[in-house]
């Protein structure tokens, strides 16, 4: 009886390895026109970001222009090396009369991990301060894992990012600029 139990346990362990090992061997990587990427690439990503925070029980925030630069040399990682925070022309809720005083990306470069069909930015931190009269004086937020959804994982031309913290959300999109649009992907 004990030998049958041991054999059953061993069979279950081997069955797990049969599913886990192929998945580990086929981790997603950066590709250029379907071929594994092995050279340095820089992607310019203009776009926009909306951030929302709870102010007196109401979701309030701003819509801002941003420009990111992502670099990779292939494999299963990349980096956001630059994150320019530009104008925030639209505000809503209790922040509708607010104006940004300063805004900066902190802790660059941010590491980007390639997942099966999307990307994940680690420790994405943005700090903003606001001019007098705004009910919020400062927002300094770090997303330990910001999800980046790709419009077409094998030929990326647009990306959407989103993340949520307690009483704070950020989401937006980037467009791959120029000739790089649609030529780089993951797989």
N, C-alpha and C positions, 0 to 999 in steps of 0.2 A: 504494500500500500504506500509506504513512504517513497519508494522508488518511482511509483507512478506520479506522485505529487511533485517530486523533483523534476521529472521529465516534463510535466505540464508547465511548471514554472520556467524551465529552460526554453521550452517551445515558445512561451509568451515573450520572454526576453529577446529571443532571436527574431520573433515577428516584429517587435518594436524596432529593432535595428534595421530590419528590411525596409521600414518606412522612413526612419529618421536619417539614415546615412545618405540615401539619394537626395533628400531635401537639403542636407548640409552641403553636399557636393555641388548642387545647382543653385547656389546663392546668386541673387541678381547682381549684375554689374553694369557699368556704363558701356554704351555702345555708340558707334558712329556708323550710320547707314547699315545697322544690323551686325557689325563686326565689333568684337571687344576693343575698347579704346585703350591705347597704350601711350598716348602723348598728352601733353598739357593742353587744356582747353579752358577758355574764359567765356562765360555766357553773361551778357548784359541783359538785365531783367527790369525794365521799367514797369511800373504798376501803381496800385493803390492799396491802402490799408484802412480799415475801419476799426476803431477801438471803442469799446463800450464799458462803462463802469456804473455801478449803482450809486446814485446820488439821492439821498432821502427817499429810498424805495423806488426810484424811477431809473430805468436804463437810460443813460445819457452818454454822449461821446462825440467823436469827430471822424470825418472822412479826410484822409491825408494822401498826398502823392508821395511815392517812395521809388527808390531805384536801388536794386540789389545787383551785386556781381558775385556769381558762383564760379568757382574753379574746380577742376578735377584733373587727375592724371590717369583716370581709369580706375578699375577695381570697384569696390563697393562703398566708396566714400567720396565726398566732395567737401568744399568749404564755402561759406558765405564770407567773402573777404571784405566786402564793402556793403554798407546799408545806409544810403542817404535818405534822410527824412526831410522832405520838402514841405511845401505849403499844406495847410489844413483848412481849405476854404469853406467847408461845410461842417457845422456843429448842430447838435440836436439835443432835445430834452433840457434838463437843467444846466447843461453846458452850452446852450445855444448862443450865449453872449460871450463865451470864453475865447481867449486868444492864447496861442502857444507862445511862451517866452523862450524856452530852450528845449531842444530835443536831440537826443544822441543815442546811437547804438553802442552798447557796452559789451566788452569781452570778445570782440572780433579777433580772429575769425571764429565763426560758429561752425561746428562740425555737422555735416549732412550725411545721413546713412541711407543707402539704397535698400529699399524693401522690395518685395515681389512686384508690386504695381504702383508704389508711391515712394515718397521720400520722407525723412524725418529729420528736422533740425533740432540739435541738442543745445540747450541753454541759450535760447534766443532772448536777449535782454534789451529792452528799450526803456529809456528814462525821458520823461517829459515834465517840464514845469510850466505853470500858467500864470498869466499876468493878474494883477490885483483885480478883485471883483468877481473872479471865478470861484464857485463853491469848492473846487478841487485845486489844491496848490501844487501837488506833485503826483505823478504816477511813475513808479519805477518797478517794472514787472519783468519777471523771468519765466519763460516757458521751458521747462525741462525737456519737453517733447512737443514740438510744433509739427503737425501733420501737413504735408504738401501733396495734394492730389494732382495727378498729371492728366491733361486732357487725352493724350494718346501716349501711353508709356513708351512705346517703341520709337516714336517720332514726336518729341516734345516741342510744342509751339506755345502752349499756355500752361500755367500752373495756378492752383488755388491753395492758399494756406489757411489754416484755422486752428485755434487753440482756445481753451477756456481754463480760467483759474477761479477761485472763490471771488465772486462779485466783479469779475473782469473777463472780457472776451476780446479777441483780436482775430480778424479775418481779412482776406484780400486776395489779390491776384497779381501775377506777373506775366508778362509776355516775353518770349525769347526774341531778342532783337536781331534784325539783319539776316544774313545768310545762314546763321546757325539754327534758325527756326525750322523745326521738323527734321533736322539731320542727326541730332543726338537723342538718345533715349536710354532706357534701361531694359534689361531682360535677362 
